[in-house]
Amino acid sequence: MYKKLNRVIVKHPNDAFISQEHLSKEWKRFNYINEPDFAKAQQEYEQFLAIIKEHVGYVEFLPESERVGLDSLYAHDPVKFTPKGAIILKSGKTLRQPEAEVYKDFLQEKEIPIVGELTGQAVADGGDLVWLDDRTLLIGRGYRTNDEAIQQIKEMVADQVDEVIVVQLPHDQGEDECLHLMSIISIVDEDLAVVYSRLMPVFLRQMLIKRGFRLVEVPEDEYIRLGCNVLALAPRVCMVVSGNPFTKQQLIDAGATVYEYDGNEISYLGTGGPTCLTCPVERD
Ligand SMILES: NC(=[NH2+])NCCC[C@H](N)C(=O)O
């Protein structure tokens, strides 16, 4: 979604990464590219947060919890917001599954409505659920989100959507690597999307074009630096990880305002861009 963001939930690296010692012990288990530097992560996060705070009225922080690990930094994944409230998900990455319970407690404490919760064998990550517009939900079916979850989510949002469109995700680098639908598409305005077409099914690309989207095509080297993961703060106002000059320039050429933050430690090493760091609770 691309409408003006009014309220978000995030998690500070102080509460997710905890300390350098903790990072040293855990980064391999969580399949990070390398060990993040804690002090640099804190600095990067301040930069990231400053941009968020400049544009979003309410910013709320998930608490530190012993039940969850490094990936809890990526506050987008354990829940998905619909206009009526949150769906509590269950991650396709087993290590991340406890994040949902902590989130649920947090939402209940804040009296934020919950519309449903995945049950049984269903698994899904927030990164696989993309609102194309108010009434259209795309769901990526890959290693992180299964058919059972898609069925349950369809039932939960039936009264709020016209269409749920399932997008088959490719195997690409395999089960252990994080590939979400949000890795290959970001909607930054009603007619502007950032895409990595090489991993996109043809029907999706054709559908976007047919619906009038202009596509910003991310080159391979910038896809690897999470250039395709762009957070819309408002229509055509967005945020990218620095080091993606080609994508950034194309966004500017399309009339967008682009903010950048350095995200080597908080984004690149854990494979989580600005959309993954931010859970959008409410947009206009
Ligand atoms: N919405 C996202 N794309 N989140 C990225 C999460 C990255 C995290 N390391 C994981 O593997 O789950």
The ligand as an SDF file (V2000), in Angstrom:
LIG
                    3D

 12 11  0  0  0  0  0  0  0  0999 V2000
    9.2380   -8.8130    5.2480 N   0  0  0  0  0  0  0  0  0  0  0  0
   10.4470   -9.1840    5.0310 C   0  0  0  0  0  0  0  0  0  0  0  0
   10.9000   -9.3100    3.8090 N   0  0  0  0  0  0  0  0  0  0  0  0
   11.2060   -9.5180    6.0710 N   0  0  0  0  0  0  0  0  0  0  0  0
   12.5400   -9.9630    6.0000 C   0  0  0  0  0  0  0  0  0  0  0  0
   12.8410  -10.8250    7.1490 C   0  0  0  0  0  0  0  0  0  0  0  0
   14.2760  -11.2660    7.1770 C   0  0  0  0  0  0  0  0  0  0  0  0
   14.5590  -12.2640    8.2550 C   0  0  0  0  0  0  0  0  0  0  0  0
   15.9700  -12.4520    8.4220 N   0  0  0  0  0  0  0  0  0  0  0  0
   13.9090  -13.6060    7.9380 C   0  0  0  0  0  0  0  0  0  0  0  0
   14.5630  -14.4400    7.3990 O   0  0  0  0  0  0  0  0  0  0  0  0
   12.7600  -13.8370    8.2200 O   0  0  0  0  0  0  0  0  0  0  0  0
  1  2  1  0
  2  3  2  0
  2  4  1  0
  4  5  1  0
  5  6  1  0
  6  7  1  0
  7  8  1  0
  8  9  1  0
  8 10  1  0
 10 11  2  0
 10 12  1  0
M  CHG  1   3   1
M  END
$$$$
